[in-house]
Amino acid sequence: MESNNVMILKYEGGLTDHHVIDAVRFGQSIQGVGKLYSSVGHFLYTGSVLKPRQLSMVRVHATESGAGCYEIGAMLAVVGATQDMFFTDSVNAYRWLMEKIVHLIHGEGTGRADYEKTAGEIMDKANEDKAVSEILAHGLVAANSEQKVIQSELIAALRDLAMSNQPALRQAVAPVGRDCNTLTQLGSIKTTEADADAIRSKEDLEVGDMQEYRCERISSLDTETGSCKLKIEGIEGVISGKISDPVLFIPHNLYSQALDMHSPLIISAKPLLKDGAICKLYIADAKAV
């Protein structure tokens, strides 16, 4: 089903390259996405954040998967509506808001949420897009309030929404790093293994931007899982790593040669940070020094 009403979930890499996925974790992921989208949909439709054990006014349907890749669609519908489509005539406005809010919830899980920036972007969009303004008027903000007051109310609501949806987000990313390398939602929200580990962690972790590091030595390497131990220039001690570079599975590859020869590498990696310090590196590729 190819439609603006359908939001595609795309699982890529790992087992999904062979068009299979662990059934239990896939089920957890679909449940998590269903809860997450239902909660955000309820927020947009009613202007209020779901309370514990409250029934959502919006339900989520799963649609058929696309051909040639491992993906499935999600579609929203209003409970009790005669027409089954949630997005109706305001499809573009609802999709834009869904993407912004789900991205913010994802950012809360990875330690990168910026509530003030997101609320400001939503308010700016409402000033130029009538459909977005009408959705916000459902109860998210008071139409006769001053802009500053409206934005502060929106920030508080978004924070409440993001915090309450972290359990659903953890379910949604269950296959990432286990059955697939990435999960992409709404076309632009991509969860990598680094993101998923931060989301699943009970500790307060943050995912940093991709950057280059000088690896002085690889001290251990598992060529099946990609797990490794690294000595990184400028960082005390040994750092855990995880290599997702497909080159790893080729005999006599760059990484196994660096392990054997004790030779340095320049690696491109996303850091996982705890209290500002790197605790793990997720390596996408590397080059010889």
C-alpha positions in Angstrom: 0.0 0.0 0.0 1.7 3.2 -1.2 0.0 6.1 0.4 0.7 9.3 2.3 -1.4 7.8 5.1 1.2 5.0 5.6 4.3 5.5 7.7 7.0 3.0 6.7 9.2 1.1 9.2 12.3 -0.1 7.5 14.6 -2.7 9.1 18.0 -3.0 7.3 21.2 -4.9 7.7 22.1 -8.1 9.6 19.5 -10.9 9.3 17.1 -8.7 7.5 19.4 -8.7 4.4 18.2 -12.3 4.1 14.5 -11.2 4.6 14.2 -12.8 8.0 14.0 -11.3 11.6 13.6 -12.8 15.0 9.8 -13.2 15.5 9.8 -12.3 19.2 11.9 -9.1 18.8 10.0 -8.1 15.7 6.7 -8.5 17.7 8.1 -6.3 20.4 9.1 -3.7 17.9 5.7 -3.6 16.3 4.0 -3.4 19.7 6.4 -0.5 20.7 5.7 1.4 17.5 2.0 0.8 17.9 2.1 2.3 21.5 4.4 5.1 20.4 2.4 6.2 17.4 -1.0 5.8 19.2 0.3 8.0 22.0 1.6 10.7 19.7 -1.6 10.5 17.5 -3.7 10.9 20.6 -1.7 13.9 21.6 -2.1 15.6 18.2 -5.8 14.7 18.0 -6.9 15.7 21.5 -4.1 18.1 22.6 -3.5 16.0 25.8 -0.9 13.5 26.9 -2.2 10.0 27.6 -2.5 9.1 31.3 -1.6 5.7 32.6 -4.3 3.1 31.7 -6.2 5.7 29.6 -7.5 4.5 26.3 -6.0 6.3 23.3 -8.4 8.0 20.8 -6.1 6.8 18.0 -5.3 3.3 17.0 -2.5 2.0 14.8 -2.9 -0.5 11.9 -0.1 -2.5 10.4 -0.2 -2.6 6.6 1.5 -4.9 4.1 5.3 -4.8 3.7 7.1 -3.5 0.7 8.5 -5.7 -2.0 12.3 -6.4 -2.0 13.1 -5.2 1.5 12.1 -5.9 5.1 9.7 -3.2 6.0 6.1 -2.8 7.2 3.7 0.1 7.2 1.8 1.8 10.1 -1.4 3.7 9.6 -3.3 5.8 12.2 -7.1 5.8 12.6 -9.4 7.7 15.0 -11.4 5.3 17.2 -15.1 5.4 16.3 -14.6 7.4 13.1 -16.7 6.4 10.1 -13.6 7.0 7.9 -10.7 4.8 8.8 -7.9 7.2 7.9 -6.5 9.4 10.6 -4.6 11.7 8.3 -7.6 12.9 6.2 -7.1 16.2 4.4 -4.3 17.4 6.7 -2.0 14.5 5.9 1.1 16.6 5.3 0.6 18.6 8.5 0.1 15.4 10.6 3.1 13.7 9.1 5.3 16.7 9.7 4.2 16.9 13.3 4.5 13.1 13.8 8.1 13.2 12.5 9.1 16.1 14.7 7.6 14.6 17.9 8.8 11.0 17.3 12.3 12.4 16.5 12.2 14.3 19.8 11.1 11.2 21.8 14.0 9.3 20.1 16.3 12.1 21.1 15.2 11.8 24.7 16.3 8.2 24.6 19.7 9.0 23.1 20.4 12.0 25.2 20.0 14.5 22.3 16.6 15.9 22.9 16.2 19.7 22.5 12.7 20.6 23.6 13.0 24.4 23.2 14.2 24.0 19.6 11.5 21.6 18.7 8.8 23.6 20.2 10.1 26.7 18.4 10.1 24.9 15.1 6.5 23.7 15.6 5.3 27.2 16.5 7.1 28.7 13.5 5.5 26.1 11.3 2.1 26.9 12.7 2.5 30.6 11.8 3.0 29.7 8.2 0.9 26.6 7.8 -2.8 26.8 8.5 -3.3 23.0 8.8 -0.6 22.8 11.5 -2.1 25.8 13.3 -5.5 24.1 13.3 -4.0 20.9 14.8 -2.4 22.8 17.6 -5.7 24.5 18.3 -7.2 21.1 19.2 -6.1 21.8 22.7 -2.3 21.7 22.6 -2.2 25.4 23.2 -4.7 28.1 24.0 -5.5 30.2 20.9 -5.7 33.5 22.8 -2.4 33.0 24.7 0.7 35.0 24.0 3.3 33.2 21.9 5.8 32.9 24.8 3.2 31.3 27.0 2.1 29.0 24.2 5.6 27.8 23.6 6.3 27.1 27.3 3.1 25.1 27.5 4.1 23.1 24.4 7.6 22.4 25.8 6.1 21.0 29.0 3.6 18.8 27.1 6.4 17.6 24.8 8.6 16.7 27.7 5.8 14.8 29.4 5.0 13.0 26.1 8.7 12.0 25.5 9.3 10.7 29.0 6.1 8.7 29.1 6.9 7.0 25.7 10.4 5.8 26.6 9.2 2.2 27.4 7.4 2.1 24.0 10.6 3.3 22.3 12.7 0.6 24.0 10.3 -2.0 22.6 10.4 -0.4 19.1 14.1 -0.7 18.8 14.3 -4.3 20.1 15.7 -5.8 16.9 18.4 -3.1 16.3 21.9 -4.4 16.9 20.6 -8.0 17.1 18.7 -8.8 14.0 19.3 -5.6 12.0 21.8 -2.7 11.9 19.2 0.1 11.6 15.5 0.9 12.0 14.2 3.9 10.0 10.9 5.5 10.8 9.0 8.2 8.9 11.7 8.4 6.3 14.3 10.3 8.4 14.5 8.9 12.0 17.2 6.3 11.9 18.1 4.2 14.9 21.6 2.8 14.8 23.1 0.2 17.2 24.6 3.0 19.2 21.3 4.7 19.5 19.5 1.5 20.5 22.0 0.6 23.2 21.6 4.1 24.7 17.8 3.8 24.5 17.8 0.3 26.2 20.3 1.3 28.9 19.2 2.0 32.4 22.1 4.4 32.7 22.1 8.0 31.5 24.0 7.7 28.2 24.3 10.0 25.2 25.2 9.2 21.6 27.7 11.5 20.0 28.2 12.5 16.3 30.2 10.4 13.9 33.9 11.4 14.0 37.4 10.1 13.4 39.7 8.7 16.0 43.2 7.3 15.8 43.2 3.7 17.1 46.7 3.0 18.3 46.0 -0.7 18.6 43.2 -3.3 18.5 43.9 -5.6 21.4 41.1 -8.1 20.7 38.6 -8.8 17.9 35.6 -11.1 17.3 35.2 -11.3 13.5 31.7 -12.8 13.9 30.1 -10.2 16.2 32.3 -7.2 15.6 33.1 -6.8 19.3 36.6 -5.5 19.9 38.9 -3.7 22.4 40.7 -0.6 21.4 43.5 1.7 22.5 42.5 5.2 21.3 45.0 8.1 21.1 44.2 10.6 23.9 42.0 8.3 25.9 43.2 6.5 29.0 42.7 2.7 29.2 41.0 0.3 26.8 37.7 1.2 25.1 35.1 -1.3 24.0 34.1 -1.2 20.4 31.6 -2.7 17.9 32.4 -2.8 14.2 29.6 -2.8 11.7 31.8 -2.4 8.6 31.0 -5.3 6.2 34.8 -5.4 5.4 35.2 -7.2 8.7 33.8 -10.4 7.3 36.4 -10.6 4.4 39.5 -12.7 5.2 42.7 -10.7 5.9 40.7 -7.5 6.3 42.0 -4.2 7.6 40.9 -4.9 11.1 42.3 -8.4 11.5 45.6 -7.2 9.9 45.8 -4.4 12.4 45.2 -6.9 15.2 47.9 -9.2 14.0 50.5 -6.5 13.1 49.7 -4.2 16.1 49.3 -1.4 13.5 47.3 1.8 14.0 44.1 2.8 12.1 42.0 5.9 11.6 38.5 4.8 12.5 35.1 6.6 11.8 32.9 5.9 14.8 29.9 7.1 16.9 30.8 7.4 20.6 28.6 6.3 23.4 29.1 8.7 26.3 28.6 8.4 30.0 29.0 11.6 32.0 30.8 13.1 29.0 33.4 10.3 28.7 33.5 7.7 25.9 32.5 4.2 27.1 32.1 2.6 23.7 32.8 3.3 20.0 30.5 2.1 17.2 32.8 1.8 14.1 31.4 2.3 10.6 34.7 2.1 8.7 38.5 2.6 8.9 41.6 3.3 6.9 45.2 2.5 7.4 47.6 5.1 8.7 
